[in-house]
Amino acid sequence: MNLMTKETPMTNIECPRSVEESLRKTIGIRASAFVIPSSFVIPPITLGVAILSLALMCSANLSEILQFDREAVAAGQLWRVVTGHFTHWNLDHLFWDGVVFAVLGVLCERRQRGRFMLCLTAAAVLIPASVWLLLPELNTYRGLSGLDTALFTMLAGSILAEKWAAREWRWVTIIAGLMIGLGSKIAFEVFTQGTMFVDTVTANFQPVPLAHVVGALAGIVVAMLPELRAPAGT
């Protein structure tokens, strides 16, 4: 059951009149069009994940303690199932995973926090579970990319459904094209066992396309779930 919260009015940071006049004269628009809501903050979960991932990159020992490790999980270190997502192999790996997560996290968490949390939780558990069951030869796993994929398909699926219902066919075409692009990227990873952005040779790790497949499916399922609304009078 979703808890309905009362929205509080936002105050704006107005540009000084001298700046506004200058902008109007030089580019012919009102500076007030660029006011920044003073209430804007990075959503807490997205911010927390970003800070944690960056902090772990600074400590090789902590990364090894928290990465998904098959033998350690089998020995009872179950926290690695979730914490492995926040560890990365090198700065290049963290950069690509982290930037994508930050952008998608801000969009998804501000848009639908409950659905965002459900998507993250489902993907965070299902991805390592799939790795455990379907890739027995894979001993270690790190990275946010599976969660990134889940957030992307959840956001794209939600917007696609809204635009379809509104018959906004241009947006339907754009979102469908983005999802086809994601599918093509995953297919490239499956058939080449490589990645399109991170240099896996330099980082010395094996790509795991399965994580992206499972993440994508988790995001689509969460996007298809109906809204849970509080009963009237509660």
N, C-alpha and C positions, 0 to 999 in steps of 0.2 A: 504494500500500500504506500503510495507516494504521499508525503506530507506537503501540503500546500503552504507556501510561505508568501507573506505579503511583501510586494516589491516596494523598496524605498526609492524616493525620487533621487536622481543623480544630479550633482552639481557640476558645472562645466568650468574649465579653466579658460577664461576668455583672453584673447590676444590683446595687448595694449593698442589703443587707438592709433598711435603713431605707426605701429607695425602693420595694422590693418590698412591704413591709408597708403602706406608704401606698397603693399602687395596689390592693392586695388589699382594703383597707378601703373605698376610694372607688368602685371599679368592679367589684370582686368577681372579679378574675382574677389569675393569677400573672404577675409581671413577667418571669419567666424565659421566658415565651412570646415575648418580644420581643428575645431575645439576638441580637446582631449578629456573624456570623462574622468573626473578625479577619483571615481570609485573603481576604475579599472585596475585589476591586479591579476597576476598569473594565478590560475586555479591551484589550490594547495596540493592536490594529489600529483598533478603534472610537475609542479615545482619540486615536490619532494623526491619524485623518481629521478628528475634531472640532477638534483644535487647529490643524491645517493650514488648514481652512476658515475658522476664526475669524481666523487670522493673515492670510490672503489678503484678507479683508474689510477689514482695516486698511490695505491698500496697493493703491491703484487701479492703480499701475504694474505690480505683480506680477500682479494679476488680468488685466490686458490681455495680459501676456506669456504667461500660462498658460491663458487661455480657449481653447475650441475656436474657431479662426478658419480658415475654408475656404482663403483665399488663403495664409495662413502655413503651413498643413499641406501644401498643394500645393507650397510652396517648400522643403519638407523639415523643417519644425518638427513632427516627428511626436509629440513628447511632449504636445502640446496635445490629442491624441486622448483621453488619460487624465486629464491635469491639469485639463481643462475642467470636470470634474465637481465639483472642489473650489472653484471660483470662483462668486460669486453677484452679482446685480445690485444688491441693497440689503440692509439689515438685516432687513427683513420677509421677503424671500426666503430669507436665511440662517436666520432663526429657525425657520420652518416646516420647511424641509429638514433643518436640523441637529437639531432636537428629535426628529423622526421617525427620523432615522438613528441618533441616540444610543440611543433606546429599542430599536429593532429590532436594532441592532448588538450591544448588550449581550446581548439574548436569544439571538440567532443564534450569536454567537461563543462564548459560554459553553456553548451546547448542542451545537454541531457545528462546530468551528473549520475543519476541512478543507472541509466543504460550504459554509460561510460564505465562505471565501476563493475557492473555485471560483465561487460565485455572483457575488461582487463582480468578479472578473476577467472572467468571461464578459459580464456586463452592461456593465462599463466599456469593453469593446471593441466589443460588438455595437451598443450605442446610438449612438455617434458614427458607426460604419460605416453604420448605417441612415439616419442624418441625411445623411451624405455622399451616399449613393446615391439616396435617395427624396425628399429635400428640397433640391434643388440651389439653390433660391432663398434658403435660409437660410445666412447668412454666419457668424454667431456663435452659440455655445451655451454656457450655464453651468448649473450646479446639480446637487444630489445627488438630486433627486426621482426620476430614473430608477432609480438604485441603491436608493433607498428602496422603490420598487415591487417591484423584484426580491427584496429581502430579505423583504418582506411575503408575497409569493406563495410563496417558498421555505419560510418558517416555517409559513404556513397550510397549504400542501400537505403538509408533513411531518407536522404534527400531525393533519391530516385523515386521512391514511393510517393513522396509529397508532390513532386513535380508531375508525376504521372496522373495523380488524382486531380491536379489543377490543370491538366492538359497543356502544360508548358513544354512543348515538344522540343524546343531548342535545348533547354536544360536537360531533358531526358536524353537527348543525343549526346550531349557533352559528358554527362555522368556515365552513361553506358560506354562511351569511348574510353574514359579513364579506367573503368573496370576491365575492359578488354585489354588495355595497356598493361594493367597489373597481371592479368592472366598470361600475357605474352612474356612478361618478365619472369614469372615463375616457371613457365615452360622452358625458357632459355636456361634457367638455373638447373632444371631437371635434366635436360639433354646435354648440357656442357659441363655440369658439375662445377660451374664457376659463378661469379657474381658480376653485376653490371657496374658496380660503384666501388666496392671495397677491394683492395689488392690482397687477395687471400694468400698469394705466394709470399709476399713480404711479411704478412701477419702470421704466416705459418699455421693456418687452421683450415679445416674442411667445411665448405658451405653445407647447410642443412636445408634444402628446399622443402622438406617435409614440414618444417616449422612454419613456413610461409603458407603452405597448403592448409594446414590445420588452423592457423591463425585466420586465414581468409574465410574458411567455413564457419568458424566461431563468430566472426564479425557479422556475416550474413544472417546467421540464425538469430543473433541478438537484435539485429535491425528489423527482423520480421516479427518479433514479439509484439503483442498489442500493448498499448499504454495501460499501466495499472493506476487507476484513479481511486481516490478515497471515496467511500460511500457518502451520499448526501447526509449532512447533519453531523458528520464526525469532524 
